[in-house]
Amino acid sequence: MSLSWSPKLALGVTRVDAQHRRLFERANALLAALGSGNGEGEVRRLATFLNDYVIRHFQDEERIMREHGYPEYPAHRRLHDTFAAGLADIGARLAKKADTALVLEIHEYTCRWLIEHIGGADRAIARFLARRSPSRTSS
């Protein structure tokens, strides 16, 4: 499964949209590394990068929610925590043995979550921010 960024996924928050596009790129790079026969080290490096980037992205997104008084922040943060824990679990298993099935699992887990999360929970943040401040795109 390849993941393609689409303008319809844009939330209108410049920094968050750029991070979402980068997450899509890294998830696809992970799959490409596997498909090209790159070594386990490269696959592990990409998986670690993806995990670290997700954490930084969540921190930025959560900061925006707190700064703007987003009322669903606690529930949204739980979604982030659950995803990060699942990604870390897969990454820990990948560190022990980088096999094709596990790399595909991490890729599918990430792709499915990105589409569902951006299209649902993150879109709700964008609607909230648009109502509060039409100039939110610089956040």
N, C-alpha and C positions, 0 to 999 in steps of 0.2 A: 504494500500500500504506500503510494507516494502522497505526500501532503503538499497541496498547492495553496499559497496565499491568494486570497481574493479580496478585492476592495470591499466587498460586502461584509467582510469580517472586521473591517476598520471600525474602531470605537470613537474616533475623533479626538483621542488623547495621544498627541504625537509620540511621546516617549513610550507609552504602553504599546501603541501600534508597531513601533520600530522593534520593540522587544519581542512581540508576538511573531513578527516576520522572521526575526533571528532564530526563534525557537523552531519555527517551521524549517528553516534552512539546516539547522543542526540535526534535527530529527531525520531529515532526508540524507544528510551526509553520513549519518550512522548506517543507514540502510545501504547507501552507495559503497561504503567501506567494506561492508560484508559482501556485497555483490561483486566487487572487483577483486576479491581474494586478499585484501589487505590483512596483515597479521593481527593476531589477538591484541597486541599492544596498541595499535591504532584504534581498534574497536573499543578497547577499554578507555583510551584517552578521550574519544568522542563521547562515550557514555558518561564519563566523569565530568567533562565540560558541560554536557546537557544538564546533569544533576545540579551542578554549581550555578549554572545560568538560571535555571528554574527558581532556585532559592533567592538569588538576587532580584529576579523579576518579581517574585511574590512580595519581597520586602518593599520594592518601589510601589507596587500596586496597593499594598496595605497602607503605606504611608499616605497615598492619595486619598484612600477611603477615610482614614482617621482625620486628615486635615480638613476634609469637606463634611465631616459628620455623617458619613454614610450609615444609615440605621441598620443595614444588614451586614455590617462589618464582621461581627462575631461568627455568623454562619458562613460567610464567605471565607474567613480565615480558616475555619474548620475544613472547608473544601480544599484549600491550599495544603493544609497540614496532612490531610488524608492522601492527597496525590503525592506529595513529597515523600511521605513514608513508603508508599507503594513503589515509587521510583527508586528510593534508597534500597529497598529490599531486593528489587531486581538487580540493581547495581552491585550489591554485595554478592549475590549469586554469580553475577557476571565476572566479578573479580576472582572467584574461585575457578571458574571454567567458562570461557567465552565460546559457547557453541551457537550454531546457527539458530536453533529454536529460541534460545534466550535472547539473542539480539533481536529477533523478530518480535518477541514478546515485549521488549522494552520499546521498540519502535511503534508497535500497534497500540500499546498502552498510552504512549505519549500522543500519538496522532489522534486517537479517539477522544482523549481527554481534552486536547487543545480545541478541537472542533466543538465539542459539547460545551466546554466551559466558556470559551470566547462567545459562542453563539447564545448562551443562556445567562450565566451569572455575571460575566463581564459586560454583556450588553445592558443588563440592569443597572450596573454602575454608570455606564455611559448615559443612559436615560436620566438617571438621578443628577449627574453632573450637568447635563444640558439644561435641566430645569433650574438648577441653582445658579449656574454661571455659563452663559453662552460663549465666553472666551476661554473655556477650559482646555483648548487644544495645545496650550503651551506647557501643561503639567508634565 
